[in-house]
Amino acid sequence: MSNAIMLMGTSSHVGKSIITTALCRIFHQQGRKVVPFKAQNMALNSYVTKDGKEMGRAQVAQAEAAGLEPMVDMNPVLLKPTGNSCSQVVLNGEPIGNMSAREYHKGYSLKAFDAVKAALGRLQAGFDTLVIEGAGSPAEVNLKANDIVNMRVAKYLQAPVLLIADIDRGGALASLVGTLELLDEEERALVKGLVINKFRGDVSLLTPAVDFLEQKTGKPVLGIVPHIDALGIDDEDSVSLEEKQAVSQDAPISIAVIQTPKLSNFTDFDSLAAEPDVSLYYVKSVEELGEPDLILLPGSKNTTEDLLYLRESGIEAAIRQEVEQGTPLWGICGGYQMLGRAIHDPLHTESAHDSVTGMGYLAMETTFAASKLTTQVTADCVKLPFLGRTLMAEDMPGYEIHMGKTEFGEEIQHPFHITAKADKAFDGWDGAWTAANHGEVVGTYIHGIFDHDGFRRQLINALRERKGLAGLSVQRNVRMEKEKAYNHLADVVRQSLDMEKLAQIMGETTC
C-alpha cells in the first residue's frame, strides 16, 4: 500500500490546492514516485490530457510539480457548472451528460465513487506516495451523506488528514475548532494535524493561538504557511479569478478580458498578464471596458447564454464601438464561436435556444453536437496579419475542448496550421482572421496559444509599435518560470511545516 496524506480545508479556497502542489514538489525532490489526486472537482477551468481526456487544472499543476504528465486518474470526476444548479458531469475524462445538483448528489455521486476507487487502485499500484486534495469543507452536514471527495476518501484509504485554515480571511481558529466539532469520532481521529495558511506578519504573535488550538483540539499544529504573492501557478476556480482584478496600471499595454458569467479556462491569459509591459484586466460591465489596446473574448461553458449576456448588458455594443475605432478583438473557443454569424443548438446541448445570432465579424456558423472534441494539438502560426505586422510561430502547443463544429460560408483566412493532434501527425487549419471595419478580428479554438513565448511577444510588440513604442525581446519563459514557482513554493512550505512530524504522520499508514 502506498503512503498517503490528505489535505482538507475548513472552507473552499483556503489553500488546499497550493499546499498539495507544494508537497508534490517536495516529495518529487526527495526522489519519491509521488502522484496527486482529487476525487471530484467542480470547475470550468479544465485541461485535456494526451489521450484526449478532460480533467481539472489544479491536478495538472500538481502533476507538473510531481514531474508527471497529467492523467485523468488524478481527477476521475469533474463537474462543470452550466447554470441553474446544473452541471455537466465528466467521468473518467468523458462527459456523460448534464445533471441537476439534486440528481447528482442524491442519485449519482455514490455510483461515481466506484470510478474514484478504481482510479485510486491504479495510482496505488504505480506510485509510492499519494497526495490527496479534498474539496470545500468535510463538515458540510447537508452534503456528507453523498460526499465522495472528502472523508469518504480518507476513510476508504485510512489516510491521515491535515486540516487547513486561511487566517487571511479571519476566524481561522474558530473554523478549525468548529470543523473538528462537526466531524464524527472516526473522522476526527483521521485528522492528524492542523495547518494555518496565508499568514502575514510576525509568526511569533501566533504562539498563543497555536497553544490554544493544540490544547483545545488535541491536534498538533504542523506549521504556519505565509501568504505568497504572485505565485505564478495555474488557478482553477472563479474565486481565484476574482483575485486577478488587481493589475499594474503602469504598464504601457492594456488588455481587456471580457468576463462572462460562464467564462472558462481563464488561465489562457495568465501568461499575458505576467508580462512586465502588460496590464490585463477582467471586464464585467460597459463602464469597466475603458480603452484597451486589445480585447479578448474567452471560452465559455454556455456560449449562447454568454453571448446573450453580452448583448443585453450592452458590452457587445461597447466592443463594437472599440473595434470600429481600431481596437483588435480576439476570441478563444467559445469566444471564437461568438464572433461568427450564428450559433445553432438543435439538440439544446447548452441552452434552450435553437439558434442565436452571432456578432457577425467572421464568415462562419457553429452548430453544437452531442459529442465533445477534446484533444491536444500542435500548431504553426502561418503569416497572421496583425496591426501592420506578420505574426509567425512554429510548434505552438495547446488543446481543443469544445462541443461545436464550425463551417465557413465563404473563403476566409485561417491563421493556424494544425500539424499534430494527440501526438499524431495532422494536416488541418484552425481559426479565422478578418479586417472588420477599422479593427482586426481573430479567432481560434486553441487554448493555451498565448503560452508560446515567441508568439506572445510578437503580439505584444505589435501593440507596442502601434503606440509608438519600440518592440522588446522575449521577456519570459513560461515553462522555466513555472518550474521556479514550484521550487519556490516547495521551499516556503518546507520551511513552514514540521516535515519530521509530517513524515511520522504519513508513516502511520505504511503497510
C-alpha positions as CSV (number, residue, x, y, z in Angstrom):
1,M,0.0,0.0,0.0
2,S,1.2,3.5,-0.9
3,N,1.8,6.1,1.8
4,A,-0.8,8.9,1.6
5,I,-1.5,12.3,3.0
6,M,-4.8,14.1,2.5
7,L,-5.4,17.8,2.7
8,M,-8.8,19.2,3.7
9,G,-9.9,22.7,4.4
10,T,-12.3,24.5,6.7
11,S,-13.8,26.0,3.5
12,S,-13.2,26.5,-0.2
13,H,-10.1,28.4,-1.3
14,V,-8.1,28.1,1.9
15,G,-5.0,26.9,0.0
16,K,-5.6,23.1,-0.2
17,S,-4.6,23.0,-3.9
18,I,-1.4,25.1,-3.4
19,I,-0.2,23.1,-0.4
20,T,-1.0,19.9,-2.2
21,T,1.2,21.2,-5.1
22,A,3.9,22.1,-2.7
23,L,4.0,18.6,-1.1
24,C,4.0,17.0,-4.6
25,R,7.2,19.0,-5.5
26,I,8.8,18.4,-2.1
27,F,8.3,14.6,-2.4
28,H,9.4,14.7,-6.0
29,Q,12.6,16.4,-5.0
30,Q,13.1,13.6,-2.4
31,G,13.1,11.1,-5.2
32,R,9.7,9.6,-4.4
33,K,7.2,8.4,-7.0
34,V,4.5,10.8,-5.9
35,V,1.1,11.5,-7.6
36,P,-1.7,14.0,-6.8
37,F,-5.3,13.0,-6.5
38,K,-8.7,14.8,-6.2
39,A,-11.7,12.6,-6.4
40,Q,-14.1,15.3,-7.6
41,N,-13.6,18.8,-8.9
42,M,-16.2,21.5,-9.7
43,A,-14.6,24.0,-12.1
44,L,-14.9,25.5,-15.5
45,N,-11.2,25.7,-15.9
46,S,-10.2,22.3,-17.4
47,Y,-7.4,20.7,-19.3
48,V,-7.1,17.9,-22.0
49,T,-4.7,15.1,-21.4
50,K,-2.6,13.5,-24.1
51,D,-5.1,10.7,-24.6
52,G,-7.9,13.3,-25.0
53,K,-9.5,13.1,-21.6
54,E,-10.7,16.1,-19.6
55,M,-9.6,17.0,-16.1
56,G,-9.3,19.9,-13.6
57,R,-6.4,22.2,-13.9
58,A,-5.4,22.1,-10.3
59,Q,-4.3,18.5,-10.7
60,V,-2.4,19.5,-13.9
61,A,-0.3,21.9,-11.8
62,Q,0.2,19.3,-9.1
63,A,1.2,16.7,-11.8
64,E,3.8,19.1,-13.1
65,A,5.1,19.7,-9.6
66,A,5.4,15.9,-9.2
67,G,7.3,15.7,-12.5
68,L,4.4,13.8,-14.2
69,E,2.3,14.0,-17.4
70,P,-1.2,14.8,-16.3
71,M,-3.6,11.8,-16.5
72,V,-7.3,11.6,-15.7
73,D,-6.9,9.1,-12.8
74,M,-5.7,12.1,-10.9
75,N,-9.2,13.6,-11.1
76,P,-11.8,11.0,-12.1
77,V,-14.9,13.2,-11.6
78,L,-15.2,16.7,-12.9
79,L,-18.3,18.8,-12.6
80,K,-18.6,21.8,-15.0
81,P,-21.5,24.1,-14.0
82,T,-23.8,25.1,-16.8
83,G,-26.2,27.3,-14.8
84,N,-29.5,26.9,-12.9
85,S,-27.9,24.5,-10.4
86,C,-26.9,22.1,-13.2
87,S,-23.6,20.7,-14.2
88,Q,-22.1,18.7,-16.9
89,V,-20.7,15.5,-15.4
90,V,-17.3,14.3,-16.7
91,L,-16.5,10.8,-15.6
92,N,-13.0,9.4,-16.3
93,G,-12.4,12.3,-18.6
94,E,-15.6,11.7,-20.7
95,P,-18.8,13.8,-20.5
96,I,-21.8,11.6,-19.6
97,G,-24.5,14.3,-19.5
98,N,-25.9,17.2,-17.5
99,M,-27.4,16.7,-14.1
100,S,-29.1,19.0,-11.6
101,A,-27.4,19.3,-8.2
102,R,-30.2,17.1,-6.7
103,E,-29.8,14.4,-9.4
104,Y,-26.1,14.3,-8.9
105,H,-25.9,14.4,-5.1
106,K,-28.9,12.3,-4.4
107,G,-28.6,9.7,-7.1
108,Y,-25.3,9.6,-8.9
109,S,-22.4,10.6,-6.8
110,L,-22.1,7.3,-4.9
111,K,-22.1,5.5,-8.2
112,A,-19.3,7.8,-9.3
113,F,-17.3,6.7,-6.2
114,D,-16.7,3.3,-8.0
115,A,-14.7,5.3,-10.5
116,V,-12.9,7.0,-7.7
117,K,-11.9,3.7,-6.1
118,A,-10.8,2.3,-9.4
119,A,-8.6,5.3,-10.1
120,L,-7.1,5.1,-6.6
121,G,-6.3,1.5,-7.1
122,R,-4.4,2.2,-10.3
123,L,-2.5,5.0,-8.7
124,Q,-1.6,3.0,-5.6
125,A,-0.2,0.3,-7.9
126,G,2.0,2.7,-9.8
127,F,3.2,5.2,-7.1
128,D,4.7,5.1,-3.6
129,T,3.1,8.3,-2.3
130,L,-0.3,9.8,-2.8
131,V,-1.0,13.5,-2.0
132,I,-4.8,13.8,-1.9
133,E,-6.8,17.0,-2.0
134,G,-10.3,17.4,-0.6
135,A,-12.9,20.0,-1.7
136,G,-14.8,22.7,0.2
137,S,-15.2,21.5,3.8
138,P,-15.6,18.0,5.2
139,A,-18.1,19.4,7.7
140,E,-20.9,20.3,5.2
141,V,-23.6,18.4,7.1
142,N,-26.1,18.7,4.2
143,L,-23.7,17.0,1.7
144,K,-21.9,14.5,3.9
145,A,-24.2,11.5,3.2
146,N,-23.3,11.6,-0.5
147,D,-19.8,13.1,-0.3
148,I,-17.2,11.4,-2.4
149,V,-14.3,13.8,-2.2
150,N,-13.5,14.4,1.5
151,M,-13.9,12.0,4.4
152,R,-15.3,9.1,2.3
153,V,-11.9,9.0,0.5
154,A,-9.9,9.4,3.8
155,K,-11.9,6.5,5.4
156,Y,-11.6,4.3,2.3
157,L,-7.8,4.7,2.4
158,Q,-7.5,5.2,6.1
159,A,-5.4,8.2,5.0
160,P,-4.2,10.7,7.6
161,V,-5.6,14.2,7.1
162,L,-4.2,17.7,7.6
163,L,-6.9,20.3,8.2
164,I,-6.1,23.8,6.7
165,A,-7.5,27.2,7.6
166,D,-7.0,30.5,5.8
167,I,-6.0,33.1,8.5
168,D,-6.1,35.9,6.0
169,R,-9.9,35.7,5.9
170,G,-10.2,35.9,9.7
171,G,-11.8,33.4,12.0
172,A,-9.2,30.7,11.4
173,L,-9.2,29.4,15.0
174,A,-13.0,29.2,15.1
175,S,-13.2,27.4,11.8
176,L,-10.6,24.8,12.8
177,V,-12.3,24.1,16.1
178,G,-15.8,24.2,14.6
179,T,-14.9,21.9,11.7
180,L,-13.5,19.3,14.1
181,E,-16.6,19.5,16.3
182,L,-18.8,18.8,13.3
183,L,-16.9,15.6,12.3
184,D,-17.8,12.3,13.8
185,E,-15.4,10.4,16.1
186,E,-13.9,8.2,13.3
187,E,-13.4,11.3,11.1
188,R,-11.8,13.4,13.8
189,A,-9.4,10.5,14.6
190,L,-8.1,10.7,10.9
191,V,-7.2,14.4,11.3
192,K,-3.6,14.2,12.4
193,G,-2.6,17.8,12.2
194,L,-3.6,21.4,11.6
195,V,-2.1,24.0,9.3
196,I,-2.6,27.8,9.3
197,N,-2.2,29.2,5.8
198,K,-1.8,32.7,4.3
199,F,-0.3,34.4,7.4
200,R,1.0,37.9,7.1
201,G,3.3,39.3,9.7
202,D,5.3,38.1,12.7
203,V,4.7,34.4,13.3
204,S,5.7,34.7,17.0
205,L,2.5,36.6,17.5
206,L,0.5,33.5,16.8
207,T,2.1,31.4,19.6
208,P,-0.9,31.9,22.0
209,A,-3.2,30.8,19.2
210,V,-1.1,27.7,18.4
211,D,-1.1,26.8,22.1
212,F,-4.8,27.2,22.3
213,L,-5.5,25.1,19.3
214,E,-3.4,22.2,20.4
215,Q,-4.9,22.2,23.9
216,K,-8.5,22.6,22.7
217,T,-8.4,20.1,19.8
218,G,-5.6,17.7,20.9
219,K,-4.2,18.0,17.4
220,P,-0.7,19.3,16.6
221,V,-0.3,22.5,14.6
222,L,2.2,21.4,11.9
223,G,3.0,24.9,10.8
224,I,2.1,28.4,9.7
225,V,2.5,29.0,6.0
226,P,2.9,32.6,4.9
227,H,0.9,34.4,2.3
228,I,2.7,34.1,-1.0
229,D,2.1,36.9,-3.6
230,A,2.3,36.4,-7.3
231,L,2.9,32.7,-7.1
232,G,2.6,32.1,-10.9
233,I,0.8,28.7,-10.6
234,D,-2.4,28.0,-12.6
235,D,-5.6,28.6,-10.7
236,E,-8.8,26.5,-11.0
237,D,-11.9,28.4,-10.0
238,S,-13.8,31.7,-10.1
239,V,-12.7,32.6,-6.6
240,S,-9.1,32.7,-7.9
241,L,-10.4,34.8,-10.9
242,E,-11.7,37.5,-8.5
243,E,-8.2,37.9,-7.1
244,K,-6.9,38.7,-10.6
245,Q,-8.7,42.1,-10.7
246,A,-5.8,44.0,-9.2
247,V,-3.4,44.7,-12.0
248,S,-0.5,47.1,-12.7
249,Q,-1.8,50.3,-14.1
250,D,1.7,51.5,-15.0
251,A,2.2,49.0,-17.9
252,P,2.0,50.6,-21.4
253,I,-0.1,47.9,-22.9
254,S,-3.7,47.3,-21.6
255,I,-5.6,44.1,-22.5
256,A,-9.2,43.6,-21.5
257,V,-10.7,40.1,-21.0
258,I,-14.5,40.0,-21.1
259,Q,-15.6,38.2,-18.0
260,T,-18.9,36.5,-19.0
261,P,-20.9,34.6,-16.3
262,K,-19.8,31.1,-17.7
263,L,-16.2,32.1,-18.6
264,S,-14.0,29.0,-18.7
265,N,-10.2,28.4,-19.0
266,F,-9.2,31.9,-17.8
267,T,-5.7,30.5,-17.4
268,D,-5.4,31.1,-21.2
269,F,-4.5,34.7,-20.3
270,D,-2.2,34.2,-17.3
271,S,1.0,34.3,-19.4
272,L,-0.1,37.6,-21.0
273,A,-1.0,39.1,-17.6
274,A,2.5,38.2,-16.2
275,E,4.3,40.2,-18.9
276,P,6.0,43.2,-17.4
277,D,4.7,45.6,-20.0
278,V,1.1,44.4,-19.9
279,S,-1.8,45.4,-17.7
280,L,-4.5,42.7,-18.2
281,Y,-7.9,43.2,-16.5
282,Y,-11.3,41.5,-16.5
283,V,-14.4,43.3,-17.6
284,K,-17.9,42.7,-16.3
285,S,-19.6,45.9,-17.3
286,V,-19.5,48.6,-20.0
287,E,-18.0,51.0,-17.6
288,E,-15.1,48.7,-16.9
289,L,-14.1,48.3,-20.5
290,G,-12.2,51.6,-20.9
291,E,-10.0,52.0,-24.0
292,P,-7.8,48.8,-24.1
293,D,-5.2,48.1,-26.7
294,L,-6.7,44.6,-27.2
295,I,-10.0,42.9,-26.3
296,L,-10.1,39.2,-25.6
297,L,-13.3,37.1,-25.6
298,P,-12.6,33.9,-23.6
299,G,-14.0,30.4,-23.7
300,S,-17.4,29.7,-22.2
301,K,-19.3,26.7,-20.8
302,N,-22.5,28.2,-22.1
303,T,-21.6,30.1,-25.3
304,T,-25.2,31.1,-26.3
305,E,-26.2,32.4,-22.9
306,D,-22.9,34.3,-22.5
307,L,-23.4,35.9,-25.9
308,L,-26.9,37.0,-25.0
309,Y,-25.5,38.4,-21.7
310,L,-23.0,40.5,-23.7
311,R,-25.9,41.7,-25.9
312,E,-28.3,42.5,-23.1
313,S,-25.7,44.1,-20.8
314,G,-24.5,46.5,-23.6
315,I,-21.0,45.0,-23.5
316,E,-21.3,43.8,-27.1
317,A,-22.2,47.3,-28.3
318,A,-19.2,48.7,-26.4
319,I,-16.9,46.1,-28.0
320,R,-18.3,47.1,-31.5
321,Q,-17.5,50.7,-30.8
322,E,-13.9,49.9,-29.8
323,V,-13.4,47.7,-32.9
324,E,-14.7,50.5,-35.1
325,Q,-12.1,52.7,-33.6
326,G,-9.4,50.2,-34.5
327,T,-9.1,48.1,-31.3
328,P,-8.3,44.4,-32.3
329,L,-10.6,41.7,-31.0
330,W,-9.6,38.1,-30.4
331,G,-11.8,35.2,-29.5
332,I,-10.8,31.8,-27.9
333,C,-13.0,28.7,-28.3
334,G,-16.5,29.9,-27.2
335,G,-15.4,33.5,-27.7
336,Y,-14.3,32.5,-31.3
337,Q,-17.8,31.0,-31.9
338,M,-19.4,34.2,-30.8
339,L,-17.5,36.1,-33.5
340,G,-19.3,34.2,-36.2
341,R,-22.7,34.9,-37.9
342,A,-24.7,32.4,-35.9
343,I,-24.6,29.6,-33.2
344,H,-27.0,26.8,-33.6
345,D,-28.0,24.4,-30.8
346,P,-30.6,22.0,-32.4
347,L,-30.1,19.4,-29.6
348,H,-30.2,22.0,-26.9
349,T,-26.7,20.9,-25.8
350,E,-26.1,24.2,-23.9
351,S,-29.3,26.0,-23.7
352,A,-33.0,26.2,-24.7
353,H,-32.2,28.4,-27.7
354,D,-32.3,26.7,-31.2
355,S,-30.1,29.5,-32.7
356,V,-28.6,32.7,-31.6
357,T,-27.3,35.4,-34.0
358,G,-23.5,35.9,-33.6
359,M,-21.5,39.1,-33.6
360,G,-21.1,38.7,-37.4
361,Y,-17.4,39.5,-37.7
362,L,-16.3,36.2,-39.1
363,A,-18.0,34.4,-42.1
364,M,-18.8,31.2,-40.2
365,E,-21.6,29.4,-38.3
366,T,-21.2,26.9,-35.5
367,T,-23.6,24.0,-34.7
368,F,-23.4,22.3,-31.4
369,A,-23.4,18.5,-31.3
370,A,-23.9,15.9,-28.6
371,S,-20.2,14.9,-28.5
372,K,-17.3,17.0,-27.3
373,L,-14.0,17.3,-29.1
374,T,-11.1,17.1,-26.6
375,T,-7.6,16.8,-28.0
376,Q,-4.1,18.2,-27.5
377,V,-2.7,20.0,-30.6
378,T,0.5,21.4,-32.0
379,A,0.1,24.3,-34.5
380,D,2.1,26.8,-36.5
381,C,1.0,30.4,-36.9
382,V,1.3,31.0,-40.7
383,K,1.6,34.7,-41.7
384,L,-1.1,36.2,-39.5
385,P,-1.6,39.8,-40.4
386,F,-1.8,41.9,-37.3
387,L,-1.6,45.7,-37.0
388,G,0.8,46.0,-39.9
389,R,3.0,43.2,-38.8
390,T,3.0,39.5,-39.7
391,L,2.9,37.1,-36.8
392,M,4.6,33.8,-37.3
393,A,5.5,30.9,-35.0
394,E,6.1,27.2,-35.0
395,D,5.4,24.3,-32.7
396,M,2.8,26.0,-30.6
397,P,1.3,23.5,-28.1
398,G,-2.3,23.8,-26.9
399,Y,-5.5,21.9,-26.7
400,E,-9.1,22.0,-28.0
401,I,-12.1,21.4,-25.9
402,H,-15.5,22.3,-27.5
403,M,-18.9,21.0,-28.5
404,G,-19.3,22.8,-31.8
405,K,-18.5,22.2,-35.4
406,T,-17.7,25.4,-37.3
407,E,-18.4,25.8,-41.0
408,F,-17.4,28.7,-43.2
409,G,-19.8,30.3,-45.7
410,E,-17.1,31.8,-47.9
411,E,-13.3,31.7,-48.3
412,I,-11.6,33.1,-45.2
413,Q,-8.0,33.3,-44.0
414,H,-7.1,30.6,-41.4
415,P,-4.1,31.7,-39.4
416,F,-3.2,28.5,-37.6
417,H,-2.0,25.3,-39.3
418,I,-2.6,22.2,-37.1
419,T,0.4,19.9,-37.5
420,A,-0.4,17.3,-34.8
421,K,-3.3,16.1,-32.8
422,A,-2.8,13.8,-29.8
423,D,0.9,13.3,-30.8
424,K,-0.1,12.1,-34.2
425,A,0.7,14.0,-37.4
426,F,-2.2,16.0,-38.7
427,D,-2.8,18.4,-41.6
428,G,-5.6,20.9,-41.0
429,W,-6.4,24.6,-40.3
430,D,-7.8,26.4,-37.4
431,G,-9.2,29.8,-36.7
432,A,-10.0,32.8,-38.8
433,W,-8.9,36.4,-39.4
434,T,-10.6,39.4,-40.9
435,A,-10.1,43.1,-41.1
436,A,-13.5,44.2,-39.7
437,N,-14.4,47.8,-40.3
438,H,-11.4,49.6,-38.8
439,G,-10.3,46.8,-36.4
440,E,-8.9,43.3,-36.8
441,V,-10.7,40.2,-35.6
442,V,-9.0,36.9,-34.9
443,G,-10.5,33.7,-33.5
444,T,-9.1,30.2,-32.7
445,Y,-10.2,27.0,-30.9
446,I,-6.7,26.5,-29.5
447,H,-6.5,27.0,-25.7
448,G,-3.0,28.0,-24.4
449,I,-2.0,29.7,-27.6
450,F,-0.5,32.7,-25.7
451,D,1.8,30.4,-23.7
452,H,4.2,30.3,-26.7
453,D,6.9,32.8,-25.6
454,G,7.8,34.0,-29.1
455,F,4.2,34.3,-30.4
456,R,3.1,36.2,-27.3
457,R,5.9,38.7,-27.6
458,Q,5.3,39.3,-31.3
459,L,1.6,40.1,-30.4
460,I,2.6,42.4,-27.6
461,N,5.2,44.1,-29.7
462,A,2.7,44.8,-32.5
463,L,0.5,46.5,-29.8
464,R,3.6,48.5,-28.6
465,E,4.7,49.6,-32.0
466,R,1.1,50.8,-32.8
467,K,1.6,53.2,-29.8
468,G,5.0,54.3,-30.9
469,L,6.9,52.1,-28.5
470,A,9.9,50.0,-29.5
471,G,9.5,46.3,-29.5
472,L,11.1,44.2,-26.9
473,S,12.9,40.8,-27.0
474,V,11.2,37.8,-25.3
475,Q,10.8,38.7,-21.7
476,R,9.6,35.5,-20.1
477,N,10.0,31.7,-20.4
478,V,6.7,30.3,-19.2
479,R,7.9,26.7,-18.7
480,M,11.0,27.8,-16.8
481,E,9.1,30.2,-14.7
482,K,6.6,27.5,-13.7
483,E,9.5,25.3,-12.6
484,K,10.9,28.2,-10.5
485,A,7.5,28.8,-9.0
486,Y,7.1,25.1,-8.0
487,N,10.5,25.1,-6.4
488,H,9.9,28.4,-4.6
489,L,6.6,27.1,-3.3
490,A,8.2,23.9,-2.1
491,D,10.9,25.9,-0.3
492,V,8.4,28.1,1.5
493,V,6.2,25.2,2.6
494,R,9.2,23.0,3.6
495,Q,10.4,25.8,5.9
496,S,6.9,26.4,7.3
497,L,5.8,22.9,8.2
498,D,7.3,20.4,10.6
499,M,8.4,18.0,7.9
500,E,9.6,15.4,10.5
501,K,6.2,15.4,12.2
502,L,4.6,15.0,8.7
503,A,6.8,12.0,8.0
504,Q,5.8,10.4,11.2
505,I,2.1,11.1,10.4
506,M,2.4,9.5,7.0
507,G,4.4,6.6,8.4
508,E,1.3,5.6,10.3
509,T,-0.3,4.3,7.1
510,T,2.7,2.2,6.0
511,C,1.7,-1.4,5.4
